[in-house]
């Protein structure tokens, strides 16, 4: 090849030099091993170098995996953190802005904080359920349930006023005081069975707080009563507006209706009726009070009588009462219902002639839709 050089005018021939590799010791050892190195030593050295190389590759891979796992954990924690923030934001917005009412709001809507006393209509002649003793004290299962509700509404025992009700006055929520004056009550807790007919007529019930059933009581020595049909043609007393009356009509019993159960027992004692039929929890108290006088019969009916609290036309009060019943049902530390049952109903069971009185477990209560801050809700 001929090149031109600006510095002279004559032709010049490029000379090529032979390339020689750089003097690299490791390469020199590879290409020209020392004459005193045996092939075995070379092979051993190669294996060692290969192992070092593989260990280096493995370490790089492990570091890559560790780095990936670290980043994955970091992203996962970040995602969980974001989710928690979103849940907290939604919860707080529901608690502070929307959602169901709080207990404070329910109390305001119900008017509870404006009441200086809590007037409760109850029965006054039902041993074991609700009885007004001559010394002025009230006792019974319904009384304890009423005091449980009152306590959660913020009323002391001295602030609760009990008024005896006749059966037909339970729906209108109006009692009569000792002077004969009408007294409106805020709650009716008076062995009042929840029925669709009563709800359709305008009665507003809480969730049921007791399950019992219809039964019969007679004087000692009466022939056996094991079914409603045994009362056909018999004179039977029951309570006015009682759910027991329709079953007695079905078997063509001769029915007498009274507003108070003590009036039925007066008729029975006088021989004017052959039997009394109403809820077993009511009759058991009279049988327990006078064990040698009466016989309590189990009819074996499948229908369940579900007692509820009449709260009147006050939806907020209904929710507050249901909240008390829910706490009593769901909180293992709350044994107020169990203690009331053991003291007033379980103790009335005749061990010689046992008759079902009422279910020994509080009926299930659904959790009311009430807004709580997380640290305010005792049941989580």
WOPEMO-V323576 format. One record per residue. N is the residue number from 1. RES is the residue in one letter. SS is DSSP state (a for helix, b for strand, c for the rest). PHI is phi in whole degrees, -180 to 180 (* if undefined). NEAR is the number of other C-alpha atoms within 12 Angstrom. Layout:
{{N;RES;SS;PHI;NEAR} {N;RES;SS;PHI;NEAR}}
//
This chain:
{{1;X;c;*;9} {2;X;b;-114;11} {3;X;b;-119;14} {4;X;b;-99;13} {5;X;b;-121;12} {6;X;c;-63;9} {7;X;c;-85;9} {8;X;b;-143;9} {9;X;b;-100;10} {10;X;b;-86;11} {11;X;b;-69;13} {12;X;b;-136;14} {13;X;b;-101;11} {14;X;c;-76;11} {15;X;c;-103;9} {16;X;c;-100;7} {17;X;c;-98;6} {18;X;c;-73;6} {19;X;c;-77;6} {20;X;c;-121;7} {21;X;c;-67;10} {22;X;c;-66;9} {23;X;c;-86;12} {24;X;c;-103;12} {25;X;a;-57;13} {26;X;a;-65;13} {27;X;a;-70;12} {28;X;a;-63;13} {29;X;a;-70;16} {30;X;a;-70;17} {31;X;a;-78;14} {32;X;c;-128;15} {33;X;c;-66;18} {34;X;c;-56;15} {35;X;c;-64;11} {36;X;c;-89;10} {37;X;c;-92;15} {38;X;c;-84;12} {39;X;a;-60;14} {40;X;a;-66;11} {41;X;a;-67;15} {42;X;a;-64;20} {43;X;a;-63;15} {44;X;a;-63;14} {45;X;a;-65;18} {46;X;a;-62;16} {47;X;a;-63;14} {48;X;a;-61;14} {49;X;a;-64;15} {50;X;a;-65;14} {51;X;a;-64;14} {52;X;a;-63;14} {53;X;a;-64;14} {54;X;a;-67;14} {55;X;a;-64;14} {56;X;a;-64;14} {57;X;a;-63;14} {58;X;a;-63;14} {59;X;a;-64;15} {60;X;a;-62;14} {61;X;a;-64;14} {62;X;a;-61;14} {63;X;a;-65;14} {64;X;a;-66;14} {65;X;a;-63;14} {66;X;a;-60;14} {67;X;a;-64;15} {68;X;a;-66;14} {69;X;a;-64;14} {70;X;a;-61;14} {71;X;a;-65;14} {72;X;a;-64;14} {73;X;a;-61;15} {74;X;a;-61;14} {75;X;a;-66;14} {76;X;a;-66;14} {77;X;a;-63;14} {78;X;a;-63;14} {79;X;a;-64;14} {80;X;a;-64;14} {81;X;a;-61;15} {82;X;a;-64;14} {83;X;a;-62;14} {84;X;a;-62;15} {85;X;a;-62;15} {86;X;a;-64;14} {87;X;a;-62;15} {88;X;a;-63;17} {89;X;a;-64;15} {90;X;a;-65;16} {91;X;a;-62;19} {92;X;a;-65;19} {93;X;a;-65;17} {94;X;a;-69;19} {95;X;a;-72;22} {96;X;a;-96;17} {97;X;c;-115;14} {98;X;c;-123;14} {99;X;c;88;17} {100;X;c;-70;21} {101;X;c;-72;26} {102;X;b;-84;27} {103;X;a;-61;32} {104;X;a;-60;23} {105;X;a;-66;21} {106;X;a;-64;29} {107;X;a;-63;26} {108;X;a;-66;20} {109;X;a;-65;21} {110;X;a;-77;26} {111;X;c;84;21} {112;X;a;-58;29} {113;X;a;-72;19} {114;X;a;-94;14} {115;X;c;-89;20} {116;X;c;-84;17} {117;X;c;-135;24} {118;X;b;-113;33} {119;X;b;-91;35} {120;X;b;-127;41} {121;X;b;-86;43} {122;X;b;-139;46} {123;X;c;-82;42} {124;X;c;-126;38} {125;X;b;-133;35} {126;X;b;-114;42} {127;X;c;-57;35} {128;X;c;84;40} {129;X;c;-106;44} {130;X;b;-160;38} {131;X;b;-138;36} {132;X;b;-99;24} {133;X;c;-73;17} {134;X;c;-58;10} {135;X;c;-80;8} {136;X;c;93;13} {137;X;c;-86;17} {138;X;b;-103;30} {139;X;b;-150;31} {140;X;c;138;39} {141;X;a;-61;42} {142;X;a;-61;45} {143;X;a;-65;43} {144;X;a;-67;36} {145;X;a;-64;41} {146;X;a;-62;47} {147;X;a;-68;35} {148;X;a;-64;35} {149;X;a;-65;41} {150;X;a;-61;33} {151;X;a;-60;22} {152;X;a;-72;28} {153;X;a;-81;39} {154;X;c;97;26} {155;X;c;-103;23} {156;X;c;-75;18} {157;X;a;-58;23} {158;X;a;-70;16} {159;X;a;-91;18} {160;X;b;-93;30} {161;X;b;-116;32} {162;X;b;-97;42} {163;X;b;-131;42} {164;X;b;-69;39} {165;X;c;-118;40} {166;X;c;-84;34} {167;X;a;-57;33} {168;X;a;-73;25} {169;X;a;-92;30} {170;X;c;-66;43} {171;X;c;-72;38} {172;X;c;-83;27} {173;X;c;57;35} {174;X;b;-136;30} {175;X;b;-110;34} {176;X;b;-125;25} {177;X;c;-82;19} {178;X;c;-64;13} {179;X;c;-94;9} {180;X;c;87;11} {181;X;c;-90;11} {182;X;b;-70;18} {183;X;b;-132;25} {184;X;b;-72;28} {185;X;c;-119;33} {186;X;c;-84;41} {187;X;b;-138;49} {188;X;b;-121;47} {189;X;c;-126;50} {190;X;c;-144;49} {191;X;c;43;50} {192;X;c;-102;49} {193;X;b;-78;41} {194;X;c;-80;34} {195;X;c;-136;27} {196;X;a;-67;14} {197;X;a;-63;16} {198;X;a;-67;22} {199;X;a;-65;21} {200;X;a;-66;12} {201;X;c;-82;15} {202;X;c;113;20} {203;X;c;-80;30} {204;X;c;-107;36} {205;X;b;-100;38} {206;X;c;-80;41} {207;X;c;-63;34} {208;X;c;-62;35} {209;X;c;-116;48} {210;X;b;-156;42} {211;X;b;-113;32} {212;X;b;-136;38} {213;X;c;-152;34} {214;X;b;-77;41} {215;X;b;-145;43} {216;X;b;-136;46} {217;X;b;-131;47} {218;X;b;-135;42} {219;X;b;-71;31} {220;X;c;-57;21} {221;X;c;92;15} {222;X;c;-72;23} {223;X;c;-62;18} {224;X;c;-59;22} {225;X;c;-124;28} {226;X;c;-114;21} {227;X;c;-153;22} {228;X;a;-60;33} {229;X;a;-62;21} {230;X;a;-71;24} {231;X;a;-101;35} {232;X;c;-60;21} {233;X;c;78;19} {234;X;c;-88;27} {235;X;b;-86;28} {236;X;b;-128;39} {237;X;b;-101;40} {238;X;b;-144;43} {239;X;b;-86;34} {240;X;c;-60;27} {241;X;c;61;25} {242;X;c;-75;38} {243;X;c;-70;32} {244;X;a;-74;36} {245;X;a;-65;29} {246;X;a;-63;22} {247;X;a;-66;27} {248;X;a;-69;36} {249;X;a;-64;25} {250;X;a;-64;16} {251;X;c;-100;21} {252;X;c;60;19} {253;X;c;-79;28} {254;X;b;-90;26} {255;X;b;-97;33} {256;X;b;-113;32} {257;X;b;-115;31} {258;X;b;-132;26} {259;X;c;-83;25} {260;X;c;-131;35} {261;X;a;-68;38} {262;X;a;-64;27} {263;X;a;-70;24} {264;X;a;-66;35} {265;X;a;-70;39} {266;X;a;-65;20} {267;X;a;-67;25} {268;X;a;-66;30} {269;X;a;-62;22} {270;X;c;-85;13} {271;X;c;77;18} {272;X;c;-83;22} {273;X;c;-133;30} {274;X;c;-92;38} {275;X;b;-160;45} {276;X;b;-124;53} {277;X;b;-130;50} {278;X;b;-163;47} {279;X;b;-65;44} {280;X;a;-61;44} {281;X;a;-63;50} {282;X;a;-77;49} {283;X;a;-68;47} {284;X;a;-62;44} {285;X;a;-65;39} {286;X;a;-69;38} {287;X;a;-64;36} {288;X;a;-68;33} {289;X;a;-72;23} {290;X;c;-128;22} {291;X;c;-64;23} {292;X;c;-89;15} {293;X;c;-108;19} {294;X;b;-126;29} {295;X;b;-120;36} {296;X;b;-102;45} {297;X;b;-114;39} {298;X;b;-93;33} {299;X;c;-87;30} {300;X;c;66;21} {301;X;c;-77;22} {302;X;c;-84;13} {303;X;c;-66;18} {304;X;c;-104;27} {305;X;b;-92;32} {306;X;b;-109;32} {307;X;b;-82;35} {308;X;c;-134;39} {309;X;c;-97;44} {310;X;b;-82;44} {311;X;c;-103;39} {312;X;c;71;33} {313;X;c;-84;24} {314;X;c;-143;26} {315;X;a;-58;24} {316;X;a;-66;31} {317;X;a;-66;36} {318;X;a;-59;36} {319;X;a;-65;39} {320;X;a;-65;42} {321;X;a;-65;48} {322;X;a;-64;38} {323;X;a;-65;36} {324;X;a;-63;40} {325;X;a;-65;39} {326;X;a;-67;33} {327;X;a;-61;31} {328;X;a;-62;33} {329;X;a;-77;28} {330;X;a;-95;26} {331;X;c;-89;22} {332;X;c;-61;14} {333;X;c;-82;13} {334;X;c;-96;21} {335;X;c;-113;21} {336;X;a;-64;30} {337;X;a;-66;37} {338;X;a;-62;28} {339;X;a;-67;22} {340;X;a;-64;32} {341;X;a;-66;32} {342;X;a;-63;24} {343;X;a;-74;24} {344;X;a;-108;34} {345;X;c;-114;42} {346;X;a;-58;29} {347;X;a;-69;26} {348;X;a;-91;35} {349;X;c;-68;30} {350;X;c;-82;25} {351;X;c;-67;12} {352;X;c;-79;10} {353;X;c;-131;18} {354;X;c;-66;20} {355;X;c;-126;34} {356;X;c;-57;32} {357;X;c;-105;43} {358;X;b;-165;39} {359;X;c;-64;25} {360;X;c;-84;24} {361;X;c;-128;25} {362;X;c;-60;33} {363;X;c;-58;28} {364;X;c;-61;20} {365;X;c;-124;25} {366;X;c;-73;21} {367;X;c;-67;23} {368;X;c;-65;28} {369;X;c;-84;19} {370;X;c;-123;32} {371;X;b;-84;30} {372;X;c;-128;26} {373;X;c;-73;22} {374;X;c;-54;14} {375;X;c;-86;9} {376;X;c;-98;14} {377;X;c;-86;15} {378;X;c;-68;18} {379;X;c;-106;20} {380;X;c;69;14}}
//
